[in-house]
Amino acid sequence: MKLAVKNLENKEVGSIELADEVFGVPVRADILARVVNWQLAKRRSGNHKTKQIWEIQGTTKKPYKQKGTGRARQGSLRSPQFRGGAVIFGPHVRDHGYDLQKKVRALGLRTALSAKQAEGKLIIVEDAKLAEAKTKLLVKHLAGLGWESVLIIDGPAVDANFALAASNIPKVDLLPQQGANVYDILRRDTLVLTRAAVEHLEARLK
């Protein structure tokens, strides 16, 4: 398939042929869900924790005698049935990440790219570079292009001026091609790839 190539002034400067095996695969919601869940699970810190009975500071004395009170027998005020006591089956520090096959991860990325292309929300630009790191200048370019919620993926290295200008604009993300991932592609409305990003992504995913 062929798409037009624009510049930041919203002028057409050429065209590019996109590989069908990367940008034209069937859109599978189940694959996208698997990859997104895998990514989000890896991001979890897993540092939530409740105290077990041996971790609670307090008296070890028996609250009252075993028999003759008419109440249930108790051995410790640190037991879970008392206020301030232990928590049974509470969360503990652990890693929430799990493995996902490389083929599934690659298929997920191809599917996400194809989904944006099928929706007409994939834009190809010549490059993502600015002469100076001015946020005002980049905001002007984005307004002219009609981009509000956008992920811009560049080649192996992003332009320093462009990165600085985009760093404090809400809903504008910038990534090198090796950082392209399903979650970030789907969370933004428009996907913008530079010509260099297309070349590297096709070489990586074909």
C-alpha positions as CSV (number, residue, x, y, z in Angstrom):
1,M,0.0,0.0,0.0
2,K,1.1,3.5,-0.7
3,L,0.8,6.5,1.6
4,A,1.6,10.2,1.2
5,V,4.6,11.6,3.1
6,K,4.1,15.1,4.7
7,N,6.3,17.5,6.5
8,L,5.6,19.5,9.6
9,E,4.2,22.3,7.5
10,N,1.4,19.9,6.4
11,K,2.7,19.8,2.8
12,E,3.0,16.6,0.8
13,V,6.6,16.0,-0.1
14,G,6.4,12.5,-1.6
15,S,5.0,9.0,-1.0
16,I,6.1,5.7,0.6
17,E,5.3,2.1,0.0
18,L,4.3,0.3,3.1
19,A,4.7,-3.5,3.6
20,D,1.4,-5.4,3.8
21,E,2.9,-7.9,6.2
22,V,3.6,-5.1,8.7
23,F,0.9,-2.6,8.1
24,G,-1.9,-4.7,6.5
25,V,-2.4,-7.7,8.8
26,P,-5.9,-8.5,10.1
27,V,-6.8,-6.6,13.3
28,R,-7.2,-9.1,16.2
29,A,-8.5,-7.6,19.4
30,D,-7.5,-10.7,21.3
31,I,-3.8,-10.3,20.4
32,L,-3.9,-6.6,21.3
33,A,-5.5,-7.4,24.6
34,R,-2.9,-10.0,25.4
35,V,0.0,-7.7,24.7
36,V,-1.4,-4.7,26.5
37,N,-2.2,-6.8,29.6
38,W,1.4,-8.2,29.5
39,Q,2.8,-4.7,29.3
40,L,0.7,-3.3,32.1
41,A,1.5,-6.3,34.3
42,K,5.2,-5.7,33.9
43,R,4.8,-2.1,34.9
44,R,3.2,-2.9,38.3
45,S,5.6,-2.3,41.2
46,G,4.2,-5.2,43.2
47,N,5.2,-3.5,46.5
48,H,1.7,-3.7,48.2
49,K,1.8,-5.7,51.4
50,T,-0.1,-6.4,54.6
51,K,1.4,-7.6,57.9
52,Q,1.3,-11.2,59.0
53,I,0.9,-12.0,62.7
54,W,4.6,-12.4,63.4
55,E,5.3,-8.9,61.9
56,I,2.9,-7.0,64.2
57,Q,4.4,-5.4,67.3
58,G,2.5,-5.9,70.5
59,T,2.0,-8.0,73.6
60,T,2.3,-11.8,73.4
61,K,0.3,-12.2,76.6
62,K,-2.9,-14.2,76.5
63,P,-5.8,-11.7,76.6
64,Y,-7.7,-13.6,79.3
65,K,-7.8,-17.0,80.8
66,Q,-8.8,-20.0,78.6
67,K,-12.0,-21.1,80.5
68,G,-14.7,-19.6,82.7
69,T,-15.3,-16.3,81.0
70,G,-18.1,-17.3,78.7
71,R,-16.3,-15.9,75.7
72,A,-14.4,-17.6,72.9
73,R,-10.9,-18.7,73.6
74,Q,-8.2,-16.2,72.5
75,G,-4.5,-16.6,72.3
76,S,-3.3,-13.3,71.0
77,L,-4.5,-9.7,70.5
78,R,-2.5,-9.7,67.3
79,S,-4.8,-12.2,65.7
80,P,-6.8,-11.1,62.6
81,Q,-10.1,-10.9,64.4
82,F,-8.9,-8.0,66.5
83,R,-8.6,-4.4,65.4
84,G,-4.9,-3.7,64.5
85,G,-4.3,-7.4,64.1
86,A,-2.9,-9.4,61.2
87,V,-4.5,-9.7,57.7
88,I,-5.3,-13.1,56.4
89,F,-4.5,-13.8,52.7
90,G,-3.5,-10.2,52.1
91,P,-1.2,-9.1,49.3
92,H,2.5,-9.6,49.5
93,V,5.5,-8.2,47.7
94,R,5.9,-10.0,44.3
95,D,6.6,-9.5,40.6
96,H,3.4,-9.4,38.6
97,G,5.2,-9.8,35.3
98,Y,5.0,-13.0,33.2
99,D,6.4,-14.3,29.9
100,L,4.8,-13.7,26.5
101,Q,6.2,-15.4,23.4
102,K,8.2,-13.2,21.0
103,K,6.0,-14.2,18.1
104,V,2.9,-13.0,19.9
105,R,4.6,-9.7,20.9
106,A,5.7,-9.1,17.3
107,L,2.3,-10.0,16.0
108,G,0.8,-7.5,18.5
109,L,3.0,-4.7,17.3
110,R,2.1,-5.5,13.6
111,T,-1.6,-5.6,14.6
112,A,-1.4,-2.2,16.3
113,L,0.3,-0.6,13.3
114,S,-2.3,-2.2,11.0
115,A,-5.2,-1.1,13.2
116,K,-4.1,2.6,13.0
117,Q,-3.6,2.3,9.2
118,A,-7.0,0.7,8.8
119,E,-8.6,3.5,10.8
120,G,-6.9,6.2,8.6
121,K,-5.0,7.4,11.7
122,L,-1.5,6.5,10.5
123,I,0.5,9.5,9.2
124,I,4.0,9.4,7.6
125,V,6.3,12.4,7.9
126,E,9.6,13.0,6.3
127,D,11.3,13.7,9.6
128,A,10.6,15.0,13.2
129,K,13.2,17.7,13.6
130,L,13.1,21.3,14.8
131,A,15.7,24.0,14.2
132,E,15.3,25.1,17.9
133,A,13.7,23.7,21.0
134,K,10.7,25.9,21.1
135,T,7.4,24.4,22.5
136,K,5.4,27.3,20.9
137,L,6.8,26.5,17.5
138,L,5.9,22.8,17.8
139,V,2.4,23.6,19.1
140,K,1.9,25.7,16.0
141,H,2.9,22.8,13.8
142,L,0.7,20.4,15.6
143,A,-2.3,22.7,15.4
144,G,-1.8,23.1,11.6
145,L,-1.7,19.4,11.2
146,G,-4.7,18.9,13.4
147,W,-2.9,16.5,15.9
148,E,-4.1,16.6,19.5
149,S,-3.5,13.1,20.9
150,V,-0.5,11.8,19.0
151,L,2.4,9.4,19.3
152,I,5.4,10.2,17.1
153,I,7.9,7.4,16.4
154,D,11.2,8.4,14.9
155,G,14.3,6.5,13.8
156,P,16.9,5.0,16.2
157,A,17.6,8.4,17.7
158,V,15.1,11.3,18.3
159,D,15.9,14.9,17.5
160,A,17.0,16.6,20.8
161,N,15.2,19.9,19.9
162,F,12.0,18.1,19.0
163,A,12.1,16.0,22.2
164,L,12.6,19.1,24.4
165,A,9.8,21.0,22.7
166,A,7.4,18.0,23.0
167,S,8.3,17.1,26.6
168,N,5.7,19.3,28.2
169,I,2.8,19.2,25.7
170,P,-0.1,17.1,27.0
171,K,-1.1,14.0,24.9
172,V,2.0,14.2,22.7
173,D,4.5,11.4,23.0
174,L,7.8,10.9,21.2
175,L,9.6,7.5,21.0
176,P,12.6,6.1,19.1
177,Q,11.7,3.1,16.9
178,Q,13.1,0.6,19.3
179,G,10.7,1.9,21.9
180,A,7.6,1.3,19.8
181,N,5.0,-0.7,21.7
182,V,1.4,-1.7,21.5
183,Y,0.1,0.2,24.6
184,D,1.5,3.6,23.6
185,I,0.3,3.2,20.0
186,L,-3.3,2.4,21.1
187,R,-3.5,5.1,23.9
188,R,-3.0,7.9,21.4
189,D,-5.5,8.8,18.7
190,T,-3.0,9.4,15.9
191,L,0.2,7.5,15.1
192,V,2.9,9.4,13.3
193,L,5.9,7.6,11.8
194,T,8.9,9.2,10.2
195,R,10.4,7.7,7.1
196,A,13.3,6.3,9.1
197,A,10.9,4.7,11.6
198,V,9.0,2.9,8.8
199,E,12.3,1.5,7.4
200,H,13.4,0.2,10.8
201,L,10.0,-1.2,11.8
202,E,9.7,-3.0,8.6
203,A,13.2,-4.5,8.9
204,R,12.4,-5.6,12.4
205,L,8.9,-7.0,11.9
206,K,9.0,-8.6,8.4
